[in-house]
Amino acid sequence: MSAAAVQAHGEALDLPLVVGVDGSEPSMRAVDWAADEAVLRGAPLRLVYASLWERYEGAVPVQESGDPSEEMMAEEIVGAAERRARRRRPGVKVTTDVLPEEPEYGLIRESGSALAVVLGCRGRGGVAESLLGSVSVAVAGHALCPVVVLRGSDGDQARSAARGRVVLGVGAEPAGSAAVRFAIEEAVLRGVPLEAVRAWHRPLHEPRAHPRERQAAETVEDALRDLPSGLPVRRRTVEGHARDALSALSREADLLVVGARRRRGHPGLRPGRVVHGVLRHAACPVAVVPEPA
């Protein structure tokens, strides 16, 4: 890790990465991803199970052998998650806890003292497989820290970060953006290039060269004005819908980072169509980073 990265993370090294586990394979893939991230950041892992989770997501826990068991106790769920993390990254510091409450409330509260909250994403069969779980939506919309929703892992383990880039969706007001800072940190920690993307729309019947394209390029440039030296960066503007462009680029990314603004006078975020779209369709993990109003 570079000296700049160490300084940026110095004050937060004691904060954990919190993973919501429920015994399902998607949540175990989240454990894998978070264990890798914990090593990158020199941070501990905190694995939490909300005992009322199954009421909302219809979770069917799996034992380490893969056999389903509806009678698996909470201690077994967090124990299996802990063993999974230690196998993935033997040196990582791991703690566990059982929260006797609804998962979204417990995880949102946990977000107040976490580097990030990591969640697996799954449907409940059939058409619902394309939909985002209600817990992930609620946590991403109200958390006080970045929320990483694991997308794009079809096997029984999280995919290794080997595609070699972090993609950032640049918002309309990027100066000082928390999402920009988070994406830069991730790229520096991973030692990969950062690809910053801004979508724009051409009005109908307008000439090919349009001011909106130039404005999009200027917005990207403004977002990247405080880059650390030595970080490779690709600046890109794309004509079309941001959610479509980012979802397409996610196929070649290790992580997709987007911001979500807080609504004035409201404790939640305003994720919007772009965030909802990439959470549903991205082919890689998605980090939703809260932005101040």
Secondary structure, DSSP 8 states (H G I E B T S, - for coil): --HHHHHHHGGGTTS-EEEE--SSHHHHHHHHHHHHHHHHHT--EEEEEETTHHHHH----B-TTS-B-TT--HHHHHHHHHHHHHHH-TT--EEEEEE-S-HHHHHHHHGGG-SEEEEE----SGGGGGS--HHHHHHHHH-SS-EEEE-S--SSS---S-S--EEEE--SS-TT-HHHHHHHHHHHHHT--EEEEEEE---TT--SS-HHHHHHHHHHHHHTTT--TT--EEEEEEES-HHHHHHHHGGG-SEEEEEEEE-TT-SSEE-HHHHHHHHHH-SS-EEEEEE--
